[in-house]
Amino acid sequence: QVQLVESGGGLVQPGGSLRLSCAASGFSLGSYAISWFRQAPGKEREGLSCTSKGGMWTSYADSVKGRFTISRDNAKNTVDLQMNSLKPEDTAVYYCAADKAPPGYLCSKDATRYDDWGQGTQVTVSS
């Protein structure tokens, strides 16, 4: 059974940093493209960043480019999202999702591609 679990959320002041982690169980993350999303109250789910199976390809939304960094450790079966220079508008529930990637596929921040999701972790940026 595919299971993803996010952790690392919390309350942080503007300008601060958090590191989110997405841990997989029941399957090997190395066969999947992974993406991070977030959803704030009343807003649509937003694709933030994705990484290809081997981690050689990454992509970022303009809203987080230069502030967030995605990384994966397939040996540990985890994908992390380092978030720096956090802003109040980054407040949301953050989710990771896995996409079984065919050979040659990179990754996508389109939520409709993803069938397997974690339960989410709350990030609140406030003074």
N, C-alpha and C positions, 0 to 999 in steps of 0.2 A: 504494500500500500504506500503510495506516494504521500509524503508528509513534509511540509515546509514549516519551519518555526522561526519567526523573527524575534529578535531581542535587541536591547540596547537603547530603547526609547526612554524618554523622560522629559523633565523640565530643565530648560537651559536659558540663560540670559542672551539677549541679542548680542551677536558677535562671537558667541561661544561655539563649541564643537561637540558633536556626538558621533559615535561610531555604531552603526547598526550592523547586525549580523543575521544572516539567513542560513539556517542549518537544515540539511536534508536528511531524512531517514527513509529507509525502504527502497532507495534507489541511488544510483551514482550520479551526482551532479555533473560529472564530466561529459555526459552525453546530452546535456541540456544547455540551451541558451537561457540565461537568467536576466530578468529585468526587475528593477525597483520602480514602484508606483507610489503615489500618495493620493489621499482623498480628504479634502477639508469639508466641513459641514456645508451642505448646500451647493457643493461644487462637483464637477465631474472628476472621475479618476484620471490622474495625470501620469503619464509615463515619464520617468526622470532619467533613467540610465539603464543601459543593457550591456551585457558582455557575451561574447561568443563562447562556444564550448571550451576552447583552449585558453580563452582570456586574451587572445592577441588583438581582438577587435572590441572596441568599446564605443558607445555613443551616449551623448548627453543632450538633455533638453536645454534650450537657451536659458531657461530660468535658473538652472543650477550649474551651468558650465563655468568652470574655473573655481567653483566652491566645493563641489561634491566629487568624490573619486570612488569608482567601483573597482573592486578587486576580488579575485577568487582564488581559493586554495582547494583544488580538486582532491588533493590527498586528505584534507580535513573535511571535505564535503561541505564547504561553507563559501558564501559570497558575502562580502562586506560592502557597506556604503559609508565612507568617511565623509562627514558633513562639517564643513567649516564656515565661518562667517555667517552664522545662522541669523535669519531675519524673522520677525513675527509672522510674516506671510508664509513661512515654511511650516507653520503649525498645521498638523494633519495626522491622520493615521497612515503609516507607511507599511507597504506590503511588498513582499517579493513573490515572484512567479516564475515558473519553469516551463520551457517550451522544448519538446523533444525535437532536436535539430537534425534535419537530414544532412548528408555530406555536403559541404560547401556553403551551408547556410550560416549567416553571420548572426544577427539578432535584430529584434524589433522592439520598439516602445509602444506598439499597438496592443492594447489590452485584449482585443478580440482574438489574438493569436494564442493566448495563454489559457490552459485548462486547469493547471495546478497552482493553487494560491495558498499562502500562509494566512494566519488569522489576523495579522497586523500588529503593529506596535505604535503607541501614541507618542508623538513628538510635540512638545509645547514650547514655543519660544516666547518668553515674556520676562519683563523686568518686575 
